[in-house]
Amino acid sequence: MKKALIGLALVLTACTEMSAGPAVSRADTVRQATVWGRGWTVTQPVPGLFKAVRDDNDLDPFGPPARLRTHQAIRAFHAATGCKAIYSTMYQTISGEFFTQLDCP
């Protein structure tokens, strides 16, 4: 009986160690890019998909002139990674985050 309890404890300890391993995710590589005077943060949340978010710069009214965010996002992906964004896979969420796949030579 004693050996069975020790064996059960070892099995449970091994299971908790195994489940903790996949729960720890890899750290995203964060790259900063500046496009037309505005700061962008580019990350890769999942393999094959990149995300770009424009910094709000504390809503500075005296910042650089306004440009379309889609064009800024395309340039931010290129400046941060050196790869071109595939426009047909690009989409924007309601919070202003851009997601796309990249074409790297």
C-alpha positions in Angstrom: 0.0 0.0 0.0 2.9 2.3 0.9 4.6 1.7 -2.5 1.3 2.4 -4.3 0.9 5.8 -2.6 4.5 6.7 -3.4 4.0 5.7 -7.0 0.8 7.7 -7.3 2.5 10.7 -5.8 5.3 10.4 -8.4 2.9 10.1 -11.2 0.9 13.1 -10.1 4.1 15.1 -9.7 5.2 14.2 -13.2 1.8 15.2 -14.6 1.8 18.6 -13.0 5.4 19.2 -14.3 4.3 18.2 -17.8 1.2 20.4 -17.9 3.2 23.4 -16.7 5.6 23.2 -19.6 3.2 23.9 -22.5 1.4 26.6 -20.4 4.5 28.7 -20.5 4.5 30.5 -23.9 7.5 31.8 -25.7 8.1 35.5 -25.5 7.0 37.5 -28.5 9.8 39.4 -30.3 8.8 43.0 -30.1 10.1 45.3 -32.8 9.7 49.1 -32.9 9.3 51.1 -36.1 8.8 54.7 -36.9 6.6 55.5 -40.0 6.0 59.2 -41.0 6.8 60.3 -37.5 4.5 57.9 -35.7 5.7 54.9 -33.6 4.5 51.4 -34.3 5.0 48.1 -32.4 5.2 44.9 -34.5 5.0 41.5 -32.9 4.4 37.9 -34.0 1.6 36.5 -31.7 1.4 33.2 -33.6 3.8 31.7 -36.2 3.0 33.0 -39.7 0.9 36.0 -38.5 2.2 39.4 -37.6 0.5 42.2 -35.7 1.2 46.0 -35.8 -0.2 48.5 -33.4 0.3 52.3 -33.6 1.3 54.1 -30.5 -1.2 56.8 -29.6 1.6 59.3 -28.6 -0.7 60.6 -25.8 -3.1 61.8 -28.5 -0.7 64.7 -29.4 -2.7 67.2 -31.5 0.6 68.8 -32.8 2.0 65.6 -34.2 2.9 64.8 -37.8 0.1 65.2 -40.5 -2.5 62.5 -40.6 -2.0 59.6 -43.0 -4.0 56.5 -43.7 -3.3 53.9 -41.0 -3.3 51.0 -43.5 -0.5 52.5 -45.5 1.4 53.2 -42.2 0.9 49.6 -41.1 2.3 48.3 -44.4 5.4 50.4 -44.0 5.7 49.5 -40.3 5.7 45.8 -41.2 8.4 46.4 -43.8 10.5 48.6 -41.5 10.3 46.2 -38.5 10.9 42.9 -40.4 12.3 43.7 -43.8 9.5 41.7 -45.4 6.5 42.8 -47.4 3.0 42.6 -46.1 0.6 40.5 -48.2 -2.2 43.0 -48.6 -4.9 40.3 -49.4 -4.3 38.7 -45.9 -4.3 42.0 -44.0 -7.2 42.9 -41.7 -7.8 45.4 -39.0 -9.7 45.0 -35.7 -12.0 47.5 -34.2 -9.2 48.5 -31.8 -6.9 49.5 -34.6 -4.6 46.4 -34.6 -3.4 45.2 -38.0 -2.8 41.5 -38.7 -1.2 40.1 -41.8 1.1 37.4 -43.2 4.4 38.5 -44.6 6.3 37.6 -47.8 10.0 37.3 -47.0 12.5 36.7 -49.8 
